[in-house]
Amino acid sequence: MTVVGQSVVTSGIYERYFEQDGRRWHHILDPRTGYPLDNELESVTIVADDSLDGDIWTTLIFGLGVEKGCAALRHREDIEAIFVTKNRDIILSSQRRFRFHLLRRQLPAY
């Protein structure tokens, strides 16, 4: 992806984790339970004018999931999100305005 004059911040569960008894334990916690968030997401990338906004919104949106995350950003023209699901689907927060271009739609295997 290429962007000009903006910040790109990603939060994901694909690098910092361990597995025990068939469950993946990662570092993004649900504040209601104290346990790792368990939803459809593998990662969230935020494209914003400010890196601090990106850092805040990646964690917030990760906790909300795709549907509620897109709704939260509906009126934020200064922030875009790219969701990657555990099924490896790529979902963009907005189909109306693109300030970035995905260079490769297929994700590498890991």
N, C-alpha and C positions, 0 to 999 in steps of 0.2 A: 504494500500500500504506500502511496506517496501523499504527503500533505505539505502545505507551505504555510509557514507562520502560525502553526497550531501545535498542540501537544497531543500525543497518543499514549494512553495509559491502559494497561491490561491487568486484570485480576483473573486468575484461573486456578483450577485444582489439579492440573496435570503435571506439576513439577514438585511441589512441596507436600508430600503425603506419605503415609505408610499404610500397609494393609494388614489387618488382623482379623482372623475368623471370617474371611470373605467380605469384610467391609473396609472401604477406603476412608481413612481418617485424614482430613486435610486441615488447612489453617484458616479457612474462612468460616467463622462461627456464627450461628444463629443466636442473636442476643436474647431471645425468649427462652432458649433451652440450654445454652452453653455448649451445645454439640455442633459439629460441622453441619453447615447447610446441606440439605438434601433436596435438590430440585433437578430440573432438566438440563442445567447449564454445566458446561465444561470451562467456559471463559466468557468474559465481557471485556470488550475494548471500547474505550471512550475517546472520541476525538473532540477536543475543546480548545478554546482560545487560551486557557490557563491550565497548567499542570495540576495545581491544587484542586481545581474543579474536577479534573479527570480522576484524580486519586479518590476523592470523596464519592463521586458518582459510580465508579466501577464497583466498589463494595456495596453501596446502596442498591444499585440495579441488580447486582448478582443476587442479593437477598430477595428482591421482588420477583425475579423470574422474567421471562420474555413478555408475557401479556401485560402485567402490571408495570414492568419497566418501560415498555413502549408508551403506555398511558402516561407515566410520570414525565416522560420527555416530550410529549406531544406539543407542548407550548414553549419548549426551550429551543429556540432557533440557534442558540450558540453551542449546543451539544448534540452529538450524534453517537449512537451506540451500534456496535457489531456484536451480536450474540453468536457463540458457537455452542451447540447443544452436545450432549453426550452421544447423540446419534450422528454427530458430525455435520449437522445442518448449519448453514450460515444464514442468520436473519439480521436484516438491517432495521434500525429503529424508524427510519423514515424512507418512504418511497418517493417523496416529493422533492427533497433537496439533497443533492449529493455534493459534498465538499471534498470527497476523496474518491479514489478509484482503486478497486481491488485488482491487484496484478495477477493473482492466481486464485481461482475458486476452489480448486481441489486441495485438501489439506494433506500434509505429509503424514505417513504412518508413524506411530511411536509406540 
